[in-house]
Amino acid sequence: MTQLQHRVVLHAYVTEKSMDEMERLNKLEFVVDARANRAAIKRAIEEIYHCRVAKINVKIVRLGKIATVRFAKEFSAEDIGSRAGVF
């Protein structure tokens, strides 16, 4: 089951805007599988990083599908970002 979750979330997506959102709004961006829906992305993020997701926004760009994930207040996006390889 864990391998399937890793196929949904491909890698972290890092830009200046995403770094600013990480600090100010407790959000991170991830490149995800184009076939994944919000529920699958939420389950995968919560299982991989052992956190709670508050909200997910999804956008489709030329690169693929990017999910912007806002975490619950008790979880820090900076800590999760360090585990995701953002730094």
C-alpha positions as CSV (number, residue, x, y, z in Angstrom):
1,M,0.0,0.0,0.0
2,T,2.8,2.4,0.8
3,Q,4.3,2.0,-2.6
4,L,1.0,3.1,-4.2
5,Q,1.0,6.3,-2.1
6,H,4.5,7.1,-3.3
7,R,3.3,6.8,-6.9
8,V,0.7,9.5,-6.2
9,V,3.1,12.1,-4.9
10,L,6.1,12.4,-7.2
11,H,8.2,15.2,-5.6
12,A,8.1,18.6,-4.0
13,Y,7.7,21.6,-6.2
14,V,9.9,24.5,-5.1
15,T,9.6,28.1,-6.4
16,E,10.0,31.4,-4.7
17,K,6.2,31.7,-4.3
18,S,6.0,28.2,-2.8
19,M,8.8,29.1,-0.3
20,D,6.9,32.2,0.7
21,E,3.6,30.3,1.1
22,M,5.5,27.7,3.2
23,E,6.6,30.4,5.7
24,R,3.5,32.6,5.7
25,L,0.5,30.2,5.0
26,N,1.8,26.7,6.2
27,K,1.6,25.3,2.6
28,L,3.7,23.1,0.4
29,E,3.4,22.3,-3.3
30,F,3.9,18.8,-4.8
31,V,4.0,17.5,-8.3
32,V,1.5,14.6,-8.3
33,D,0.3,11.9,-10.7
34,A,-2.0,13.4,-13.4
35,R,-4.7,10.7,-12.6
36,A,-4.8,11.4,-8.8
37,N,-7.8,13.2,-7.3
38,R,-7.9,15.3,-4.2
39,A,-8.8,12.4,-1.9
40,A,-6.0,10.2,-3.1
41,I,-3.5,13.1,-2.8
42,K,-4.7,13.8,0.8
43,R,-4.4,10.1,1.8
44,A,-0.9,9.9,0.3
45,I,0.4,13.1,1.9
46,E,-1.0,12.1,5.3
47,E,0.4,8.6,5.1
48,I,3.9,9.5,3.8
49,Y,4.6,12.5,6.1
50,H,2.4,11.5,9.1
51,C,0.5,14.8,9.3
52,R,-3.0,16.1,8.9
53,V,-4.0,18.0,5.7
54,A,-6.4,20.9,6.1
55,K,-7.0,21.7,2.4
56,I,-5.8,20.8,-1.1
57,N,-5.9,22.9,-4.2
58,V,-4.9,21.3,-7.5
59,K,-3.8,23.0,-10.7
60,I,-2.8,21.6,-14.1
61,V,0.2,23.1,-15.8
62,R,2.5,22.2,-18.6
63,L,4.7,20.3,-16.1
64,G,1.8,18.2,-15.0
65,K,-0.5,18.3,-12.0
66,I,0.5,20.4,-9.0
67,A,-1.2,20.1,-5.6
68,T,-0.9,22.9,-3.1
69,V,-1.4,21.4,0.4
70,R,-2.2,23.4,3.5
71,F,-1.5,21.6,6.7
72,A,-3.3,21.7,10.0
73,K,-2.1,24.3,12.5
74,E,-0.4,21.7,14.7
75,F,1.9,20.6,11.8
76,S,4.7,22.9,10.4
77,A,5.1,23.0,6.6
78,E,8.8,23.8,7.2
79,D,9.3,20.5,9.1
80,I,7.4,18.5,6.5
81,G,9.3,20.3,3.8
82,S,12.6,19.3,5.3
83,R,11.5,15.7,5.2
84,A,10.3,16.1,1.6
85,G,13.7,17.4,0.5
86,V,12.8,21.0,-0.1
87,F,15.9,22.3,1.7
